[in-house]
């Protein structure tokens, strides 16, 4: 079956993995990568597929309702996978207006354009799908009632040995929203708009909330690529507070597989949580990265531990996130494929083997090159 699918934010970290997966797996689909190419959008992430006949890049701001509505008509779009978002919590604390504009108004522009176009067709919403990717941060924070960790209540084939849970509670699809940062508040609002378009207009929507992603092509302001690069260059590793905050980590290619499964098989008007079943305290994660980078670089064990630098904690820093993905496992058969230690080693090796990519990002060269290429388009 031929499909015409827009993937927003497709030049970003998660988006580029989703675009690559769909382009390679579904040669009969037309895949349109729509991205504004802000600081985190990098078309170098997709050089390996840019000449594929079923791939097209369109530079566009998701807030531009008229342009997106025209694109829907021109390309006869029947599926939208919406990943485009401002996503860095620290940036949202400094500049909440940008997050509200992109994450809320941008999502609303996409929804309204899709509604108007699909309702104009004879078949209307039949065969259409608007899939919105969100975050576990909309749920707020979980308790740390087992700070030393306990045996987790659920495991997968990829669960690491000694994997711990740091509390008895988890984020479920039914967990009440309680966002604590401007970023998570903007994503919570966009989630509500997506569900409202289903309830009000009957639009076929799906929402997923995922845990922290890691892997190749992540913008280096994020913890894992930032610290890999800092270890390589013997720079400080800034750790918020005491490093006790807990996050659930998911390898990005596993997330892309989940998105593929949910887009094709997920039930309309459902929410699915996507998690790695993989809780780590920040300080423990950092020590694993140090050990892995030092090993690969041939440094003595513990060589880079002295780079750890404790800094003032982030405002409103949530103590713990942990997702229960049981619904996704039971309904659609998805689960993570990599143990965390495998994923971290694979990730570290990618960044160390792709130092030119990292250096182009940190120098800003990537942005100048692609902005010049698409200037005026």
Secondary structure, DSSP 4 states (H G I P E B T S, - for coil): ---EEEEETTTSHHHHHHHHHHHHH-TTSEEEEEE---TT--GGGGTTTTT-TTEEEEE--TT-HHHHHHHHHHHT--EEEE------HHHHHH-HHHHIIIIIIHHHHHHHHHHHHHHTSTTTTTT-EEEEEEEGGGG-----S-TT-EE-S---TTPPTT-EES-S--B-TTPPP---SHHHHHHHHHHHHHHHHHHHH---EEEEEE-EEESTT--TTSHHHHHHHHHHTT--EEEETTS--EEEEEEHHHHHHHHHHHHHHPPTTEEEEE--S-EEEHHHHHHHHHHHHHHHHTPPTTTTGGGEEEEPPPTT--SB--B--HHHHHHH-----S-HHHHHHHHHHHHHHTHHHHHHHHHTHHHHHHHHHTTT-
